[in-house]
């Protein structure tokens, strides 16, 4: 069976972006600022000519596209993931240098902002991974994030304790996911419909309590403390990546542990094998003694608890108060990250970081007065997901039993 040329052709077509960057380049200089106040030693600013950078990016993209054709036709193999990552790096490098032409690009600030925006997306995508790996389509990620944000603000304000707020967020997300699981598993209701209904329901409930309870009693119900940043010695002082990764709040560090923990649980434990078996072929899993319904309930609720933590980041890690519909559709972007990440917790986390970077980039471009429309960057996560689902960078298929109710015979 011959390997499909879909990926090589797609890479070749996308390389036209690199050619356009080269043609449209004005030869201006982009200054890349790398130093921060916490660095052990300061790296010098880097001046890059946009024409040179565009030429390098275009050449790299063409080489990778050619290598992709070689793998498909000569070796009859799929294009390796590492090669696609190199291609993506070249594309992003060329675009960034071109966008900041004639201005300064604070790379650490851009990455830090991207990570902050990505935290709820990563937690939400982990919730989706755990749900869909066990066969339950989780459209309700946004409602789980919103419930976590609401309850964490209320619980932390009433108790004056951040950790009580975190526990409340975990419980809130788990309760919403339990409702999803109950209707989908026990009552065999269409999972997409249940998810959409939950999203609308939680928006309505939180808006009601915000208007009737929070608005007139801010100090009593909606003024939670916020987590301070924790600088990890030495690691947090590494230039560029140190301030980004290791000078963060507790919730961000919990996110690192959650990504690693979900990956290990799914792919390195007996429980994870059972979860994946239930998500692929529940009847066969039931035959060998796996309790399908219990496995689905537990996995979905663990995912909801993680999404609740992601919601807590809005109130306890960023804003310091709950606001109406403050998730702003983050659950849907998390769902896109889940698909783009091929139902793998690590890939989904990187997809969430990419989408967070795209969101944060619009703010950076607005500051320097870039003529690039912010709407273009806002639609980027969904465009990338459409590309992934269409299989333009390889076939993307979810668990076979996702969205299909299991009725025990």
Long-range contacts (C-beta under 8 A, 24 or more apart in sequence): 2-76, 3-71, 3-72, 3-73, 3-76, 3-77, 3-78, 4-72, 5-69, 5-72, 5-73, 6-391, 6-392, 7-68, 7-72, 7-78, 7-79, 7-84, 7-392, 7-393, 7-394, 8-65, 8-68, 8-69, 8-71, 8-72, 8-79, 10-387, 10-392, 10-393, 11-61, 11-64, 11-65, 11-68, 11-79, 11-84, 11-87, 11-393, 12-65, 12-69, 14-61, 14-91, 15-58, 15-61, 15-62, 15-65, 17-91, 17-94, 17-95, 18-54, 18-57, 18-58, 18-61, 18-62, 18-90, 18-91, 18-94, 19-58, 21-54, 21-57, 21-58, 21-94, 21-95, 21-98, 22-51, 22-54, 22-55, 22-58, 24-98, 25-50, 25-51, 25-54, 25-98, 25-101, 26-50, 26-51, 26-101, 26-102, 27-51, 28-101, 28-102, 29-101, 29-102, 30-97, 30-98, 30-100, 30-101, 30-102, 30-103, 30-104, 30-105, 31-103, 31-104, 31-105, 32-104, 32-105, 32-107, 33-104, 33-105, 33-106, 33-107, 33-108, 34-107, 34-108, 34-239, 34-240, 35-239, 36-108, 36-239, 36-243, 38-231, 38-236, 38-237, 38-242, 38-243, 38-247, 39-237, 39-238, 39-239, 39-242, 39-243, 40-234, 40-237, 40-238, 40-239, 41-239, 42-239, 43-239, 43-240, 45-104, 48-97, 50-97, 50-98, 50-101, 53-93, 53-94, 53-97, 53-98, 54-94, 54-97, 54-98, 56-90, 56-93, 56-94, 57-90, 57-91, 57-93, 57-94, 57-95, 57-97, 58-94, 60-86, 60-87, 60-89, 60-90, 61-87, 61-90, 61-91, 61-94, 64-90, 78-394, 79-394, 84-393, 84-394, 96-361, 99-361, 99-365, 99-370, 99-372, 100-364, 100-368, 100-370, 103-368, 104-368, 105-364, 106-364, 107-240, 108-240, 108-243, 108-244, 109-364, 110-357, 110-360, 110-361, 110-364, 111-240, 111-241, 111-244, 111-357, 112-243, 112-244, 113-360, 113-363, 113-364, 114-353, 114-356, 114-357, 114-359, 114-360, 114-361, 115-244, 115-245, 115-248, 115-252, 115-353, 115-356, 116-317, 116-318, 116-356, 116-360, 117-356, 117-357, 117-359, 117-360, 118-352, 118-353, 118-355, 118-356, 118-357, 119-251, 119-252, 119-255, 119-310, 119-313, 119-317, 119-356, 120-145, 120-310, 120-311, 120-313, 120-314, 120-327, 120-330, 120-334, 121-310, 121-330, 121-333, 121-334, 121-337, 121-352, 121-355, 121-356, 122-255, 122-258, 122-259, 122-310, 122-334, 122-337, 122-348, 122-349, 122-352, 122-353, 123-255, 123-258, 123-306, 123-307, 123-309, 123-310, 123-311, 123-313, 123-334, 124-307, 124-310, 124-330, 124-331, 124-333, 124-334, 124-335, 124-337, 124-338, 124-352, 125-334, 125-335, 125-337, 125-338, 125-341, 125-345, 125-348, 125-349, 125-351, 125-352, 126-258, 126-259, 126-262, 126-303, 126-306, 126-307, 126-345, 126-348, 126-349, 127-173, 127-177, 127-303, 127-304, 127-306, 127-307, 127-310, 127-334, 128-303, 128-334, 128-335, 128-338, 128-348, 129-262, 129-266, 129-303, 129-338, 129-341, 129-343, 129-344, 129-345, 129-348, 130-262, 130-266, 130-275, 130-299, 130-300, 130-302, 130-303, 130-306, 131-177, 131-180, 131-299, 131-300, 131-303, 132-279, 132-338, 132-343, 132-398, 132-399, 132-402, 133-266, 133-275, 133-276, 133-279, 133-299, 133-343, 133-399, 134-275, 134-278, 134-279, 134-295, 134-296, 134-299, 134-300, 134-399, 135-278, 135-279, 135-282, 135-296, 135-399, 135-401, 135-402, 135-403, 135-404, 135-406, 136-180, 136-181, 136-184, 136-185, 136-191, 136-296, 136-299, 136-300, 136-402, 136-403, 137-191, 137-192, 137-195, 137-402, 137-403, 138-177, 138-180, 138-195, 138-300, 138-303, 138-335, 139-191, 139-192, 139-194, 139-195, 139-196, 139-198, 139-199, 139-335, 140-176, 140-177, 140-180, 140-194, 140-195, 140-196, 140-198, 140-199, 140-331, 141-307, 141-331, 141-332, 141-334, 141-335, 142-199, 142-202, 142-327, 142-329, 142-330, 142-331, 142-332, 142-334, 143-176, 143-195, 143-198, 143-199, 143-201, 143-202, 143-203, 143-331, 144-172, 144-173, 144-176, 144-177, 144-304, 144-307, 144-308, 144-311, 144-331, 145-173, 145-307, 145-308, 145-310, 145-311, 145-314, 145-327, 145-330, 145-331, 145-334, 146-202, 146-203, 146-206, 146-311, 146-325, 146-326, 146-327, 146-331, 147-172, 147-173, 147-175, 147-176, 147-202, 147-206, 147-308, 147-311, 148-172, 148-173, 148-307, 148-308, 148-309, 148-310, 148-311, 148-312, 149-311, 149-312, 149-314, 149-315, 149-322, 149-326, 149-327, 150-206, 150-209, 150-210, 150-311, 150-322, 151-308, 152-224, 152-308, 152-311, 152-312, 152-315, 152-316, 153-221, 153-222, 153-224, 153-315, 153-316, 153-321, 153-322, 154-221, 154-222, 154-322, 156-224, 156-225, 156-315, 156-316, 157-220, 157-221, 157-222, 157-223, 157-224, 158-221, 160-225, 162-224, 162-225, 162-226, 162-227, 162-316, 165-224, 165-312, 165-315, 165-316, 166-251, 166-309, 166-312, 166-316, 169-308, 169-309, 169-311, 169-312, 169-316, 170-305, 170-308, 170-309, 171-305, 171-308, 172-308, 172-311, 173-304, 173-305, 173-306, 173-307, 173-308, 173-309, 173-310, 173-311, 174-301, 174-302, 174-304, 174-305, 174-308, 175-304, 176-202, 176-304, 176-308, 177-300, 177-301, 177-303, 177-304, 177-305, 177-307, 178-297, 178-300, 178-301, 178-304, 180-300, 180-304, 181-296, 181-297, 181-300, 181-301, 184-405, 185-293, 185-296, 185-297, 185-405, 185-406, 186-293, 188-405, 188-407, 191-403, 191-405, 192-403, 199-331, 203-325, 206-322, 206-324, 206-325, 207-324, 207-325, 210-322, 210-323, 210-324, 214-322, 218-321, 222-321, 222-322, 223-320, 223-321, 224-315, 224-316, 224-320, 224-321, 225-316, 225-320, 226-316, 226-317, 226-318, 226-320, 227-251, 227-316, 227-317, 249-313, 249-317, 251-309, 251-312, 251-313, 251-316, 251-317, 252-313, 252-317, 254-309, 255-309, 255-310, 258-306, 258-309, 259-345, 259-346, 259-349, 262-306, 262-345, 263-344, 263-345, 263-346, 266-345, 275-299, 276-399, 278-401, 279-399, 279-400, 279-401, 279-402, 280-399, 280-400, 280-401, 281-400, 281-401, 282-401, 282-406, 283-406, 286-406, 286-408, 292-406, 292-408, 293-406, 293-408, 296-406, 307-331, 307-334, 310-334, 333-381, 333-382, 336-381, 336-382, 336-384, 336-385, 337-381, 337-385, 339-385, 339-388, 339-389, 339-396, 339-398, 340-381, 340-384, 340-385, 340-388, 342-388, 342-396, 343-398, 343-399, 351-384, 354-381, 354-384, 355-380, 355-381, 355-384
